[in-house]
Amino acid sequence: MKLRVIVGLVLAFTAFASALAEPNIRRVVGLVELPSIFGTVDPDGPPGMIPPAQIQPVPLHSHPISTSPIVAMISSPDAVETKEFDYEARAAVVYEMADDWVLVRMMVDSLSCKPGWIHPNSRGPFHPVEDLLKSGLCYLTTDWNGFLYADASNSKIVNKTEPNGQTRDINILEMREFQDQLWVVVELLGPGRCEGIEPEIVAKGWVPVHKRDGKLNVWFFSRGY
């Protein structure tokens, strides 16, 4: 019995220490371009990115302060966690901003990552989640629990849908901050949008953009249909 208690305390302390080691990096707040790593997008050119003539590594700092230690260097596109912000155009996932510094995660291996701050002079444009969701066709991710709420207080469920491990197309009608959480009013659509058919609106309600564990409930199609 005592052994179980000790093991439980050790696991609890480990989780607590992990949370302290990586503060406030659970929610995606946007995407940031890194031109010296990924290249740039030509708005008048073909889809995709124009790669840099030579990759210039981007330093990751321990804190959003110029004098803070450099904890790692991003030296390749695969070294940092990314998502597409446009057709075949990748950017680093951002978990926090502070005085124009951005917090990203460098991939150590397939199972672990290292957080670090990028200096404003070492990055390109930042794309907030709100702007990304306004810019394209959106969907509910496979992490969505199937609940639509009456308002942004999480107090009343107005619709329950079985996600079945599939994404669901939506229209976003409104966005609102509530208790430090971004919520959206959505129309849940039936099938047909990808075939050019006007889909049926099967339900309407509020959804938090992030789950409590930080995973995204809502995202957008960077490549359209």
C-alpha positions as CSV (number, residue, x, y, z in Angstrom):
1,M,0.0,0.0,0.0
2,K,2.8,2.4,1.0
3,L,4.6,1.6,-2.3
4,R,1.5,2.5,-4.3
5,V,1.2,5.8,-2.5
6,I,4.9,6.6,-3.1
7,V,4.6,5.7,-6.8
8,G,1.5,7.9,-7.0
9,L,3.3,10.8,-5.4
10,V,6.3,10.4,-7.7
11,L,4.1,10.4,-10.8
12,A,2.2,13.4,-9.6
13,F,5.4,15.3,-8.9
14,T,6.8,14.3,-12.3
15,A,3.7,15.7,-14.0
16,F,3.9,18.9,-11.9
17,A,7.6,19.4,-12.7
18,S,6.9,18.8,-16.4
19,A,4.3,21.5,-16.4
20,L,6.7,23.9,-14.7
21,A,9.4,23.1,-17.2
22,E,7.1,23.9,-20.2
23,P,4.7,26.7,-19.0
24,N,1.9,27.9,-21.3
25,I,2.9,26.0,-24.4
26,R,-0.2,23.8,-24.6
27,R,-2.4,25.9,-26.9
28,V,-1.6,26.7,-30.5
29,V,-1.9,30.5,-30.8
30,G,-0.8,30.7,-34.4
31,L,1.9,30.0,-37.0
32,V,5.1,31.9,-37.7
33,E,7.0,32.0,-41.0
34,L,10.8,31.3,-40.9
35,P,12.1,32.5,-44.2
36,S,15.7,31.5,-43.5
37,I,14.5,27.9,-43.0
38,F,11.4,27.3,-45.1
39,G,11.7,30.1,-47.7
40,T,9.1,32.6,-48.8
41,V,5.7,32.6,-50.6
42,D,5.3,34.5,-53.9
43,P,1.7,35.7,-53.8
44,D,1.8,36.1,-57.6
45,G,3.7,32.9,-58.3
46,P,2.9,29.2,-58.2
47,P,1.8,27.4,-55.0
48,G,4.4,26.4,-52.5
49,M,7.5,28.2,-51.2
50,I,10.6,29.5,-52.7
51,P,13.4,27.9,-50.8
52,P,16.2,30.0,-49.4
53,A,19.5,30.1,-51.3
54,Q,21.1,28.8,-48.2
55,I,19.5,27.8,-44.9
56,Q,20.4,30.1,-42.0
57,P,19.9,28.4,-38.7
58,V,17.5,30.0,-36.2
59,P,18.5,30.1,-32.6
60,L,16.1,29.1,-29.8
61,H,16.5,31.0,-26.5
62,S,15.5,29.7,-23.1
63,H,13.5,32.9,-22.4
64,P,12.1,35.8,-24.5
65,I,15.2,37.9,-23.6
66,S,18.1,38.7,-25.9
67,T,20.7,37.8,-23.2
68,S,19.1,34.4,-22.4
69,P,21.0,31.3,-23.3
70,I,20.6,29.6,-26.7
71,V,19.2,26.1,-26.0
72,A,19.1,24.8,-29.6
73,M,19.4,25.8,-33.2
74,I,16.8,25.1,-35.9
75,S,18.8,24.1,-39.0
76,S,16.3,22.2,-41.1
77,P,12.5,22.4,-41.9
78,D,12.0,19.0,-40.2
79,A,13.6,20.2,-37.0
80,V,10.6,22.2,-35.8
81,E,6.9,21.4,-35.3
82,T,5.0,22.8,-38.3
83,K,1.6,23.2,-40.0
84,E,0.6,24.6,-43.4
85,F,-0.6,28.2,-43.5
86,D,-1.1,28.2,-47.2
87,Y,-1.0,25.7,-50.1
88,E,2.3,23.7,-49.6
89,A,3.6,26.5,-47.4
90,R,4.8,25.5,-44.0
91,A,5.3,27.6,-40.8
92,A,6.3,26.8,-37.3
93,V,3.6,26.2,-34.7
94,V,3.5,28.9,-32.0
95,Y,2.4,28.3,-28.5
96,E,2.9,31.7,-26.9
97,M,4.0,35.3,-27.8
98,A,5.9,37.8,-25.6
99,D,7.1,41.2,-26.9
100,D,7.1,39.8,-30.4
101,W,9.1,36.7,-29.4
102,V,7.4,33.4,-30.3
103,L,7.6,30.1,-28.5
104,V,7.9,27.0,-30.7
105,R,8.8,23.4,-30.2
106,M,11.9,21.8,-31.8
107,M,11.6,18.2,-32.6
108,V,14.2,16.1,-30.6
109,D,12.9,12.8,-31.9
110,S,9.5,11.3,-32.8
111,L,8.4,11.2,-29.2
112,S,9.8,14.4,-27.6
113,C,10.4,18.0,-28.3
114,K,12.3,21.0,-26.9
115,P,10.6,24.4,-26.4
116,G,12.4,27.6,-27.2
117,W,11.9,31.3,-28.0
118,I,12.6,32.9,-31.4
119,H,13.9,36.5,-31.5
120,P,11.7,38.9,-33.5
121,N,14.6,39.5,-35.9
122,S,14.9,35.8,-36.6
123,R,11.4,35.2,-37.8
124,G,8.9,36.2,-40.5
125,P,5.2,37.1,-40.3
126,F,3.1,35.7,-37.5
127,H,-0.4,34.3,-38.4
128,P,-2.8,34.3,-35.4
129,V,-5.2,31.4,-35.0
130,E,-8.1,33.8,-35.4
131,D,-6.8,35.0,-38.8
132,L,-6.1,31.5,-40.0
133,L,-9.7,30.4,-39.2
134,K,-11.1,33.4,-41.0
135,S,-9.0,32.8,-44.1
136,G,-10.3,29.5,-45.3
137,L,-12.7,26.6,-45.2
138,C,-12.8,25.2,-41.7
139,Y,-13.5,21.8,-40.0
140,L,-13.9,20.2,-36.7
141,T,-10.8,17.9,-36.0
142,T,-10.8,14.3,-35.0
143,D,-10.1,15.5,-31.4
144,W,-13.5,17.2,-31.2
145,N,-15.7,15.5,-28.6
146,G,-19.0,15.9,-30.6
147,F,-20.5,18.6,-28.4
148,L,-22.1,21.8,-29.5
149,Y,-22.9,24.3,-26.7
150,A,-25.6,26.9,-26.3
151,D,-23.0,29.6,-25.4
152,A,-19.4,30.1,-24.6
153,S,-19.8,29.1,-21.0
154,N,-19.7,25.3,-21.6
155,S,-22.9,25.1,-19.5
156,K,-25.5,23.6,-21.9
157,I,-25.1,21.1,-24.7
158,V,-27.4,21.7,-27.6
159,N,-26.2,19.0,-29.9
160,K,-24.3,15.8,-29.5
161,T,-22.8,14.2,-32.6
162,E,-20.7,11.0,-32.8
163,P,-17.5,12.1,-34.5
164,N,-16.5,8.5,-35.4
165,G,-12.9,9.6,-35.8
166,Q,-13.6,11.8,-38.8
167,T,-13.4,15.5,-39.4
168,R,-16.6,17.5,-39.9
169,D,-17.0,20.5,-42.2
170,I,-18.3,23.7,-40.6
171,N,-19.0,27.4,-41.3
172,I,-17.7,29.8,-38.7
173,L,-20.2,32.5,-37.9
174,E,-18.7,34.3,-34.9
175,M,-15.6,34.3,-32.7
176,R,-15.4,35.3,-29.0
177,E,-13.0,35.2,-26.1
178,F,-14.4,33.9,-22.9
179,Q,-12.4,33.3,-19.8
180,D,-9.1,33.2,-21.8
181,Q,-10.5,30.7,-24.2
182,L,-11.3,31.3,-27.9
183,W,-14.8,30.1,-28.9
184,V,-16.6,30.0,-32.3
185,V,-20.2,29.7,-33.4
186,V,-20.4,27.1,-36.1
187,E,-22.8,25.6,-38.5
188,L,-22.2,21.9,-38.7
189,L,-22.5,20.8,-42.3
190,G,-23.6,17.6,-43.9
191,P,-21.6,16.0,-46.8
192,G,-21.3,17.6,-50.2
193,R,-19.1,20.7,-49.9
194,C,-16.1,19.0,-51.5
195,E,-18.3,18.0,-54.4
196,G,-19.5,21.5,-55.0
197,I,-22.9,20.7,-53.6
198,E,-24.6,23.1,-51.1
199,P,-24.4,21.0,-47.9
200,E,-27.2,20.8,-45.4
201,I,-26.8,22.6,-42.1
202,V,-27.4,19.9,-39.6
203,A,-26.7,21.7,-36.3
204,K,-25.5,25.0,-34.9
205,G,-23.7,25.9,-31.7
206,W,-20.6,27.0,-29.8
207,V,-17.3,25.1,-29.8
208,P,-14.1,26.0,-28.0
209,V,-11.2,26.2,-30.5
210,H,-9.0,24.3,-28.1
211,K,-9.7,21.3,-25.9
212,R,-8.6,21.4,-22.2
213,D,-5.5,19.5,-23.0
214,G,-4.6,22.1,-25.6
215,K,-5.4,20.0,-28.8
216,L,-7.3,21.8,-31.5
217,N,-11.0,21.3,-32.0
218,V,-11.1,23.6,-35.0
219,W,-8.8,24.1,-37.9
220,F,-8.8,25.1,-41.6
221,F,-8.0,23.6,-45.0
222,S,-4.8,25.3,-46.0
223,R,-5.2,23.8,-49.5
224,G,-8.9,24.4,-49.9
225,Y,-10.7,21.5,-51.6
